[in-house]
Amino acid sequence: MREATQSEIRRDFDSGMPGLRPPRKVIVIGAGLAGLATAYELAGRGCDVTVLEAGTRAGGRAYTLREPFADGLYAEAGAMTLTPHCHYAMHYLRELGVGLETADLVDTQFAYFVNSRLFGPGQDDVDGAGLPLGPEEKGLGVSGMIDRYVAAVHEELQPDIGAADWAVTPRLAPYDRRSVYEVLTERGASPAAIDLMEPMFLEMRGGDLKTASALSWLRHESSPHSLSNADPRWAKVAGGTDRFPRAFAERLKTRIHYRKPVVRVEQDAHRARVTFLDHGGLGTMEADRVVVTVPFSTVRHIDFTDAGLSDAKHEVMRRVKYSSIVRVYLQMREQFWPQRNASFSTDLPIRWVRDATPRLPGPRKIVECLMTGWRARAVAVMTEEERLRFVLDHLERLLPGARDHFETGRTVVWDQQPHIEGAYILPERDHSALMPVIRRPEGRIHFAGDHAGFEPNGGSMTFALESAARAVLELGREDSPAPAG
């Protein structure tokens, strides 16, 4: 059966997905946003749906930290920003009655801290920073560099790169075989210019620009989800991102079973069977279909030996990589730095530093430090206490007084998060060839999650929800298939 396009799925979703005949019984693995939305839509159509969640909460990487912070402060450890173009997220937020407020990324006072010097992204500041820029890069500023090295490329690739139902055309294919770094250097960008631009590539911050697919990056940078295209309408969930999955979970109530990690999935021509841990023992459950929504980083812990999956599916499960990210949160007694809504990109090991509570009432503040790639993996080996001390030592160079104002802190190592084991998907070279295989159902087993979307970059709530709509449409419009074999 031909896979529906993005436009077709959105059209059917917006019309209420009429004519669906969901299976009698479905098991959803994972209570992230994709799993929750899948279960929500199926339950609303009379399906006996059960969600098996390995952890103790719903939401997955929609994760808000509220402890150990004082005075009602909280910080986002995962998904945090929505654009007006997050169609599926906006639909469910309205339907579930969850409010929005202005995103933290709007109106930030952004600056660089390089070679122990603070400077802004504007032309004069960059030119005066003493960086080894190329002669043609002087006078551009960071926005001019983005125009020259990024915007110009995706403009050349229009309309292919921006098509609603995009495909890897002959014009685009070469970019999937090259890395972001290669494309930037081929366009003439110096290493210093790349370092200045890199903080603007939010979806590439979790990995090495020398391995990430240039096509995946350009697709994102040409979209309204790109940081360089941000506008004052960017938003976040009012009161914390975790209120979004909690609203789903409230509607599903007893259909979600927590602390039930799935360890085996089987299928035959008639049924699918799931085995899971249950209070120190093993439990089993049968259904007509199974929807796997957990990241492939943890799918690798599930046995699919008797699931009849194709060799291509097994290969893509092994191959897909996830970003290594460590986020460190430091509660400060008061704001002791002058910038409002401060955000810094640094050459320190702690890399990105920002005020994580710019719109929460004071006087206390939470400062976040975000590390990615090899630095995140190095810091992950430390204990919690060592990570906090390491970050404070380096933060003191950027914000003198940090040690004196520090009260408590918390760290999140995404590679070590149980049943998640990574931040968002990291699309490496040739990722476009993997995407149809990731999405493709295999017999009675379907796949959803932000990694199983039509867009190559993960980490987006709306892409996860779009994948849920696709999975629901698959479930409601297919005859019962035989296993893939």
Residue pairs with C-beta under 8 A, 6 or more apart in sequence:
1 478
3 436
3 439
3 440
4 12
4 470
4 473
5 165
6 164
6 165
6 454
6 466
7 164
7 165
9 466
9 469
9 470
9 473
10 87
10 466
10 469
12 18
12 469
12 473
13 88
13 91
13 469
13 473
17 41
17 469
17 472
17 473
17 476
19 476
19 477
20 45
20 472
20 473
20 475
20 476
20 477
21 476
21 477
22 42
22 45
22 46
22 47
22 472
22 475
22 476
23 47
23 287
23 288
23 289
23 475
23 480
24 47
24 48
24 288
25 47
25 48
25 49
25 50
25 286
25 287
25 288
25 289
26 39
26 42
26 47
26 48
26 49
26 50
26 287
26 288
26 289
26 290
26 291
26 475
27 49
27 50
27 51
27 52
27 272
27 274
27 285
27 287
27 289
27 290
27 291
28 35
28 38
28 39
28 42
28 49
28 50
28 51
28 52
28 290
28 291
28 293
29 35
29 51
29 52
29 262
29 265
29 274
29 290
29 291
29 292
29 293
29 294
29 302
30 51
30 52
30 53
30 54
30 60
30 292
30 293
30 294
30 449
31 51
31 53
31 55
31 57
31 58
31 59
31 60
31 245
31 249
31 256
31 258
32 58
32 59
32 60
32 61
32 62
32 245
32 293
32 294
32 449
32 464
33 59
33 60
33 62
33 244
33 245
33 248
33 461
33 464
33 465
33 468
34 293
34 448
34 449
34 450
34 452
34 464
34 465
34 467
34 468
34 471
35 51
35 53
35 60
35 291
35 293
35 294
35 448
35 449
35 468
36 51
36 58
36 245
36 248
36 249
36 252
36 468
37 88
37 92
37 248
37 464
37 465
37 468
37 469
38 49
38 291
38 293
38 448
38 468
38 471
38 472
39 49
39 51
39 252
39 255
39 256
40 248
40 251
40 252
41 468
41 469
41 472
42 49
42 472
42 475
43 49
43 251
43 252
43 255
45 476
49 255
50 255
50 257
50 285
50 287
51 252
51 255
51 256
51 257
52 257
52 260
52 261
52 262
52 274
52 276
52 285
53 256
53 257
53 258
53 259
53 260
54 259
54 260
54 261
54 262
54 294
54 298
54 418
54 419
55 258
55 259
55 418
55 419
56 258
56 259
57 242
57 245
57 258
58 245
58 246
58 248
58 249
58 256
59 78
59 241
59 242
59 244
59 245
59 246
60 78
60 245
60 294
60 420
61 78
61 79
61 414
61 420
61 423
61 424
61 459
62 78
62 79
62 241
62 242
62 244
62 245
62 461
63 76
63 77
63 78
63 79
63 241
63 242
63 412
64 74
64 75
64 76
64 77
64 240
64 241
64 242
64 243
65 74
65 75
65 76
65 77
65 329
65 410
65 412
66 74
66 240
67 410
68 331
68 408
68 410
69 75
69 329
69 331
69 364
69 366
69 408
69 410
70 331
70 364
70 407
70 408
71 361
71 364
72 360
73 331
73 357
73 360
73 364
73 365
73 366
74 240
74 357
74 360
75 329
75 356
75 357
75 366
75 368
76 236
76 240
76 241
76 356
77 327
77 329
77 412
78 241
78 423
79 241
79 459
79 460
79 461
80 103
80 104
80 236
80 241
81 103
81 104
81 105
81 234
81 235
81 236
82 89
82 90
82 93
82 100
82 103
82 234
82 235
82 236
82 237
82 461
82 462
83 224
83 225
83 230
83 233
83 234
83 235
84 90
84 224
84 233
84 234
84 235
85 223
85 224
85 225
86 225
86 460
86 461
86 462
87 462
87 466
88 462
88 465
88 466
88 468
88 469
89 244
89 461
89 462
89 465
90 462
91 465
92 98
92 244
92 248
92 465
93 99
93 100
93 237
93 244
96 244
96 247
96 248
96 251
97 247
98 237
98 238
98 243
98 244
98 247
99 237
99 238
99 239
100 235
100 236
100 237
100 238
101 235
101 236
101 237
101 238
101 359
102 232
102 234
102 235
102 236
102 359
103 234
103 235
103 236
104 236
104 341
104 354
104 355
104 356
104 358
104 359
105 227
105 230
105 234
105 343
106 230
106 232
106 234
107 232
107 341
108 341
108 342
108 343
108 354
108 358
109 339
109 340
109 341
109 342
109 343
110 120
110 121
110 343
110 344
110 345
111 118
111 119
111 120
111 121
111 339
111 342
111 343
111 344
111 345
112 118
112 119
112 120
112 121
112 129
112 196
112 344
112 345
112 346
113 344
113 345
113 346
113 347
113 348
113 353
113 398
114 129
114 131
114 195
114 346
114 347
115 129
115 130
115 347
116 397
117 129
117 130
118 344
119 125
119 126
119 128
119 129
120 126
121 141
121 142
121 143
121 196
122 141
122 142
123 139
123 140
123 141
123 144
125 141
126 133
126 140
126 141
126 142
126 196
127 133
127 138
127 139
131 192
131 196
132 190
132 191
132 192
133 190
133 192
133 193
134 188
134 189
134 190
134 193
136 188
137 145
137 189
137 190
137 192
137 193
140 147
140 148
142 196
142 197
142 200
145 189
145 193
145 196
145 197
146 197
146 200
146 228
148 187
148 188
148 189
149 184
149 187
149 188
149 189
149 193
149 197
150 184
150 197
150 218
150 221
150 228
151 221
151 228
152 187
153 183
153 187
153 218
154 161
154 162
154 218
154 221
154 222
157 171
157 172
157 175
157 218
157 222
158 222
160 166
160 169
160 171
160 172
161 172
161 218
161 219
161 222
162 222
162 223
166 219
166 454
168 176
168 215
168 432
172 215
173 215
173 432
175 183
175 213
175 214
175 215
175 218
176 213
176 214
176 215
176 216
176 429
176 430
176 431
176 432
176 433
177 429
177 430
178 186
178 213
178 214
178 429
179 209
179 210
179 211
179 212
179 213
179 214
179 429
180 201
180 204
180 209
180 210
180 212
180 213
180 214
180 217
181 194
181 208
181 209
181 210
182 210
182 214
183 214
183 218
184 193
184 194
184 197
184 209
185 194
189 197
194 209
195 347
198 204
198 205
198 209
198 345
199 205
199 345
199 352
200 227
200 228
201 209
201 217
201 221
201 227
202 226
202 227
203 217
203 220
203 424
203 457
203 458
203 459
204 212
204 217
205 323
205 325
205 352
205 370
205 372
206 322
206 323
206 324
206 325
206 372
206 373
206 423
206 424
206 426
206 459
207 321
207 323
207 324
207 372
207 373
207 426
207 428
208 373
208 374
211 426
211 428
211 429
212 426
212 427
212 428
212 429
213 427
213 428
213 429
213 430
213 431
213 432
213 456
215 431
215 432
215 456
216 427
216 431
216 432
216 456
216 457
217 457
219 455
219 456
219 457
220 226
220 455
220 456
220 457
221 228
223 229
223 455
225 460
237 243
237 244
244 461
249 256
259 277
259 279
260 276
260 277
260 278
260 283
261 276
261 277
261 419
262 274
262 275
262 276
262 302
263 275
263 276
263 277
263 282
263 301
263 302
263 303
264 274
264 275
264 302
264 303
264 304
265 272
265 273
265 274
265 275
265 290
265 292
265 302
265 303
265 304
265 307
265 445
266 272
266 273
266 274
266 275
266 306
266 307
267 273
267 290
267 306
267 307
267 308
267 443
267 444
267 445
267 483
268 308
268 483
269 482
269 483
271 286
271 287
271 288
271 444
272 286
272 287
272 288
272 289
272 290
272 443
272 444
272 445
273 284
273 285
273 286
274 284
274 285
274 286
274 287
274 290
275 282
275 283
275 284
276 282
276 283
276 284
276 285
277 283
288 444
288 480
289 444
289 445
289 446
289 475
290 444
290 445
290 446
291 445
291 446
291 447
291 448
291 471
291 475
292 299
292 302
292 445
292 446
292 447
292 448
292 449
293 447
293 448
293 449
293 467
293 468
294 419
294 420
294 449
295 322
295 420
295 421
295 422
295 425
295 449
295 451
296 316
296 317
296 320
296 322
296 425
296 438
296 451
297 320
297 322
297 420
297 421
297 422
298 419
298 420
298 421
299 317
300 317
300 318
304 314
307 442
307 443
307 445
307 483
308 442
308 443
308 483
308 484
308 485
309 442
309 445
309 484
310 442
310 484
310 485
312 437
313 437
313 440
313 442
313 484
315 437
316 434
316 437
316 438
319 434
320 425
320 434
320 438
320 451
321 422
321 425
321 426
321 428
322 414
322 415
322 421
322 422
322 423
322 424
322 425
322 426
323 372
323 373
323 414
323 422
323 423
323 424
323 425
323 426
323 459
324 372
324 373
324 374
324 376
324 377
324 380
324 414
324 415
324 422
324 423
325 370
325 371
325 372
325 376
325 414
325 415
325 423
326 370
326 371
326 372
326 375
326 376
326 379
326 380
326 387
326 411
326 412
326 413
326 414
327 368
327 369
327 370
327 371
327 411
327 412
327 414
328 350
328 368
328 369
328 370
328 371
328 387
328 388
328 391
328 409
328 410
328 411
328 412
329 356
329 366
329 367
329 368
329 409
329 410
329 411
329 412
330 366
330 367
330 368
330 369
330 388
330 391
330 392
330 395
330 402
330 406
330 409
331 364
331 365
331 366
331 406
331 407
331 408
331 409
332 364
332 365
332 366
332 367
332 402
332 405
332 406
332 407
333 363
333 364
333 405
333 406
333 407
334 362
334 363
334 364
334 365
334 405
335 355
335 362
335 363
335 365
336 399
336 401
336 402
336 405
337 399
339 355
340 358
341 355
341 358
341 359
342 353
342 354
342 355
342 358
343 352
343 353
343 354
343 355
344 352
344 353
344 354
344 398
345 351
345 352
346 352
346 353
346 398
348 394
348 397
348 398
349 371
349 375
349 379
349 390
349 394
350 369
350 371
350 391
350 394
350 395
351 369
351 370
351 371
351 372
351 375
352 369
352 370
352 371
353 367
353 368
353 369
353 370
353 395
353 398
353 399
354 367
354 368
354 370
355 365
355 366
355 367
355 368
356 365
356 366
356 367
356 368
357 364
357 365
357 366
364 407
367 395
367 399
367 402
369 391
369 394
369 395
371 379
376 413
376 414
376 415
377 415
379 387
379 390
379 413
380 413
380 415
380 416
382 390
384 410
384 411
387 411
388 409
388 411
391 409
392 402
392 403
392 406
395 402
396 402
396 403
414 420
414 421
414 422
414 423
415 421
415 422
423 459
424 450
424 451
424 457
424 458
424 459
424 460
425 450
425 451
425 457
425 458
425 459
427 456
427 457
431 456
432 456
435 454
435 456
438 447
438 451
438 452
439 447
439 452
439 453
439 454
439 467
439 470
440 447
441 447
441 474
441 478
441 481
442 483
442 484
443 481
443 482
443 483
443 484
444 480
444 481
444 483
446 471
446 474
446 475
447 467
447 471
448 464
448 467
448 468
448 470
448 471
449 464
449 467
450 458
450 459
450 460
450 461
450 463
450 464
450 467
451 458
452 467
453 460
453 463
453 464
453 466
453 467
454 463
454 466
455 463
457 463
